[in-house]
């Protein structure tokens, strides 16, 4: 039995479809709206049934996890859920995959009495997730002199994703305007790029430096001399809305501030349409063996793409490709196998390694 939370959302529907298509086992589709969950279950190409569950109700969550081989959570806001569902899954003898969490959830779960025997994979989405996994293809067998990461476009924020965006600030998530240089984080090393043309992006964009903790781990793991990481926007609306909301966030409920972020994303979508691009470039050190220097992935729907990553992570756990312990997806999934799956997935418009 595979338990899936959040299947009625933008990410969860795709995750449910892919997991069912993989034929990994029957699905238990959970949600507070059992009618909506039942609609998802009925649409799947495999055995599935719906169960009402509120992940904030310990008894309901424990009952949902009971009997599952793995619990997959696309529910949010993920940075409020953190390790709550993972602990319930472990208590039921199940492994766990989550779209979010990052270091905050990993740290909270590390040291759990069952963590050594069970598997948990956090941040199995697009960013974080693919943003830290795919650049490893450019560093395979050679240490890069510089790695650049550009991720973004004109994706519409849902209210829950807007809350998540407002919650992801602080040293456990990253450092604005910073770069990785010489084996450490260098604060205030970069400035925003305005009106630049980047490969794969259909219009000039604005790129804001934000060195995520995922990018810092990427730098250390690949032995890169320098890593630059940018969030990419099609206008100044979203950066301004996020900055204004963060300025008000202390002591305020992020849900009350999320509306301005959603409206900014809708305005961008109205002007530019929907697109999402992941661009990674590598510059080799002198004398290193030749290899690819650029990856461009384009898609329309970043949420659905995250659902694909969630399904791939669940399959990796169920097929024994992930060792016991608490992991982040970018550090434990196979980049070559993931890239091969993405090339063939209908949600990916283009995937070029050159």
C-alpha positions in Angstrom: 0.0 0.0 0.0 1.2 3.5 -1.0 -0.3 6.3 1.0 -0.5 9.6 -0.8 -1.4 12.9 0.9 -2.2 16.0 -1.0 -3.3 14.2 -4.1 -6.0 16.7 -5.0 -3.4 19.5 -5.3 -1.4 20.8 -8.3 1.6 18.5 -7.5 -0.3 15.5 -6.0 -2.5 14.8 -9.0 0.5 14.2 -11.2 2.4 12.2 -8.5 -0.7 10.0 -8.1 -1.0 9.4 -11.9 2.7 8.6 -12.3 2.9 6.3 -9.2 -0.2 4.4 -10.4 1.2 4.1 -13.9 4.4 2.6 -12.5 2.3 -0.2 -11.0 4.1 0.0 -7.7 1.1 -1.0 -5.6 -2.4 0.1 -4.6 -2.8 3.7 -3.6 -4.5 5.1 -0.5 -5.4 8.6 -1.5 -5.9 10.9 1.6 -7.3 14.3 2.0 -9.6 16.4 4.2 -12.1 16.6 1.2 -12.8 12.9 0.8 -15.0 13.5 -2.3 -12.2 15.3 -4.1 -9.8 12.5 -3.1 -12.3 9.9 -4.4 -12.3 11.7 -7.7 -8.6 11.5 -8.0 -8.6 7.8 -7.0 -11.2 7.0 -9.6 -9.1 8.6 -12.3 -6.0 6.5 -11.7 -4.9 3.7 -13.9 -4.6 1.2 -11.1 -6.2 0.2 -7.8 -6.8 3.2 -5.5 -9.2 4.2 -2.8 -9.9 7.5 -0.9 -9.6 8.1 2.8 -10.4 11.2 4.8 -7.4 12.4 6.8 -6.4 15.7 8.4 -2.6 15.6 8.8 -3.0 17.9 11.8 -5.1 15.2 13.6 -2.6 12.7 15.1 -5.2 9.9 15.3 -6.3 10.3 11.7 -2.8 10.6 10.4 -1.7 7.4 12.3 -4.7 5.5 10.9 -3.8 6.7 7.4 -0.2 5.6 7.7 -1.1 2.2 9.2 -0.5 -0.6 6.7 1.4 1.5 4.2 4.8 0.5 2.8 5.5 4.1 2.0 3.8 7.5 2.6 4.2 10.2 0.0 3.3 13.7 1.0 2.5 16.5 -1.5 0.5 18.3 1.2 1.4 21.8 2.3 2.5 24.3 3.4 5.5 21.9 3.5 7.5 24.2 5.7 4.9 23.9 8.4 4.4 20.2 8.0 8.1 19.6 8.3 8.7 16.2 9.9 5.1 15.7 11.3 4.0 13.2 8.6 7.4 11.5 8.5 7.3 10.6 12.2 3.8 9.1 11.7 5.0 7.1 8.8 8.0 5.8 10.7 5.8 4.9 13.6 3.7 2.8 11.3 6.7 1.1 9.8 6.6 3.0 6.5 9.2 4.9 4.5 8.5 8.5 3.5 8.9 10.9 0.6 8.1 14.7 0.8 8.0 17.4 -1.8 9.5 20.0 0.7 11.1 20.2 4.1 14.8 20.9 3.2 17.3 21.0 6.0 14.7 22.1 8.5 12.8 18.8 8.2 15.9 16.7 7.7 17.5 18.1 10.9 14.3 17.6 12.9 14.0 14.0 11.9 17.7 13.0 12.1 18.3 11.1 15.3 14.7 9.8 15.4 14.9 6.3 17.0 13.6 4.7 13.7 15.6 6.9 11.3 18.4 4.3 11.0 16.1 1.6 9.8 13.6 3.5 7.7 14.0 5.9 4.7 12.9 9.5 4.4 13.5 11.6 1.3 12.7 15.4 1.6 12.7 18.1 -1.1 11.7 15.8 -3.9 10.4 18.5 -6.2 11.7 20.9 -8.8 13.4 23.5 -6.6 14.6 22.2 -4.3 15.2 18.8 -5.9 16.0 18.9 -9.6 17.8 22.2 -9.1 20.5 20.4 -7.0 20.4 17.1 -8.8 20.7 17.9 -12.5 23.8 20.1 -12.3 25.6 17.0 -11.1 25.5 15.7 -14.7 27.8 18.6 -15.6 30.3 17.8 -12.9 30.5 14.0 -13.5 34.1 13.0 -13.6 35.5 16.5 -13.4 35.5 19.4 -10.9 34.0 22.6 -12.4 35.6 25.9 -12.1 32.1 27.5 -12.0 28.5 26.2 -11.9 25.6 28.5 -12.5 21.9 27.7 -11.7 19.0 29.7 -13.1 15.5 28.5 -12.3 12.1 30.2 -12.8 9.8 31.8 -15.3 6.1 32.7 -15.2 4.6 30.0 -13.0 1.4 30.9 -11.1 1.7 30.6 -7.3 -1.1 28.7 -5.5 -2.0 30.1 -2.0 -0.1 27.2 -0.4 3.0 27.6 -2.5 3.0 31.3 -1.7 2.9 30.5 2.0 5.8 28.1 1.4 7.8 30.8 -0.4 7.3 33.2 2.5 8.4 30.5 5.0 11.7 29.7 3.1 14.0 32.4 4.5 16.8 32.2 7.0 20.2 30.5 7.1 18.6 27.0 6.9 17.3 27.8 3.4 20.0 30.1 1.8 21.7 33.4 1.6 20.5 36.3 -0.7 23.1 37.9 -3.0 25.7 35.3 -1.9 28.0 33.1 -4.0 30.0 30.0 -3.2 33.7 30.7 -3.7 36.8 29.0 -2.5 35.0 26.5 -0.3 32.7 28.9 1.6 29.8 31.2 1.3 30.8 34.7 0.3 28.1 37.2 1.4 27.0 40.0 -0.9 29.1 38.8 -3.8 26.5 39.2 -6.5 24.0 41.7 -7.8 20.6 41.1 -9.5 20.6 40.8 -13.3 17.9 42.8 -15.0 16.5 42.4 -18.5 19.0 39.7 -19.4 18.5 37.1 -22.2 19.3 33.5 -21.0 19.3 30.3 -23.0 15.9 28.6 -22.8 14.0 31.6 -21.5 11.7 33.0 -24.2 11.8 36.6 -23.0 14.3 38.8 -21.2 14.2 38.1 -17.5 15.4 39.3 -14.1 17.6 37.0 -12.1 18.0 37.4 -8.4 20.9 35.8 -6.6 20.0 33.4 -3.8 22.5 30.8 -2.8 20.3 28.0 -1.5 21.6 25.5 1.1 21.0 23.0 -1.7 23.4 24.9 -3.9 26.0 25.0 -1.1 25.9 21.2 -0.8 26.1 20.9 -4.6 29.2 23.1 -4.5 30.8 20.9 -1.8 29.9 17.6 -3.4 31.1 18.6 -6.9 34.2 20.4 -5.6 33.2 23.4 -7.7 35.4 26.5 -7.2 32.4 28.8 -7.6 28.6 28.4 -7.6 26.1 31.0 -8.5 22.4 30.4 -8.0 19.5 32.6 -9.3 15.8 32.8 -8.9 14.4 34.0 -12.3 11.4 36.2 -12.8 9.8 37.8 -15.9 9.1 41.1 -14.2 9.7 42.9 -10.9 6.2 42.1 -9.6 7.0 38.9 -7.7 10.3 40.1 -6.2 8.6 43.2 -5.0 5.6 41.3 -3.6 7.8 38.8 -1.8 10.0 41.5 -0.4 7.0 43.4 0.9 5.5 40.3 2.5 8.8 39.3 4.1 9.1 42.8 5.6 5.7 42.3 7.2 6.2 38.7 8.1 7.5 39.0 11.6 4.6 38.1 13.9 2.2 37.9 11.0 0.5 34.8 9.6 2.1 34.1 6.2 -1.3 33.0 4.9 -2.6 36.5 5.4 0.3 37.9 3.3 0.2 35.3 0.5 -2.5 37.0 -1.5 -0.2 39.7 -2.9 2.3 37.0 -4.1 -0.5 35.1 -5.8 -1.8 38.2 -7.5 1.7 39.2 -8.7 2.2 35.7 -10.3 -1.2 35.9 -12.0 -0.3 39.3 -13.5 2.9 37.9 -14.8 1.0 34.9 -16.2 -1.4 37.2 -18.0 1.4 39.2 -19.6 3.8 36.3 -20.5 1.8 33.1 -20.4 3.0 30.0 -18.5 6.5 28.7 -18.8 9.2 27.3 -16.5 12.9 26.9 -17.3 15.8 25.3 -15.5 19.2 26.4 -16.9 22.5 25.0 -15.6 25.9 25.9 -17.0 29.4 24.7 -16.1 32.8 26.1 -16.9 35.6 23.4 -16.5 38.9 23.9 -14.8 41.9 24.0 -17.1 43.1 20.4 -17.8 39.8 18.7 -16.8 38.4 16.2 -19.2 35.8 17.4 -21.8 32.1 17.1 -21.0 28.8 18.8 -21.4 28.6 22.5 -20.3 24.9 23.3 -20.4 21.5 21.8 -19.5 18.2 23.4 -20.4 14.9 21.9 -19.3 11.7 23.7 -20.2 8.1 22.9 -19.1 4.8 24.7 -18.8 3.8 23.5 -15.3 6.3 23.5 -12.5 3.9 21.9 -10.1 3.1 19.0 -12.4 6.8 18.6 -13.0 7.4 18.4 -9.2 4.8 15.6 -9.2 6.9 13.6 -11.6 9.9 14.0 -9.4 7.9 12.9 -6.4 6.8 9.7 -8.2 10.4 9.0 -9.3 11.6 9.4 -5.7 8.9 7.1 -4.4 9.8 4.5 -7.0 13.5 4.8 -6.1 12.7 4.1 -2.4 10.4 1.2 -3.2 12.9 -0.5 -5.6 15.7 -0.3 -3.1 17.8 2.5 -4.8 17.8 4.7 -1.7 19.7 3.5 1.5 18.1 3.8 4.9 18.4 7.1 6.6 17.2 10.7 6.2 18.1 12.3 2.8 17.5 15.2 0.5 16.4 14.2 -3.0 19.2 16.1 -4.8 21.8 14.2 -2.8 20.4 10.6 -3.1 18.5 10.2 -6.4 20.5 9.1 -9.5 20.9 12.1 -11.8 21.4 10.0 -15.0 18.3 7.8 -14.3 16.3 10.9 -13.5 17.4 12.7 -16.6 16.4 9.7 -18.8 12.9 9.7 -17.3 12.5 13.4 -17.8 13.5 13.2 -21.5 10.6 10.9 -22.1 8.0 12.5 -19.9 5.2 14.3 -21.8 5.2 17.2 -19.3 8.8 18.1 -20.3 8.8 20.2 -23.4 12.5 20.1 -24.0 15.5 18.6 -22.2 18.9 19.3 -23.8 22.4 18.4 -22.4 25.1 20.0 -24.6 
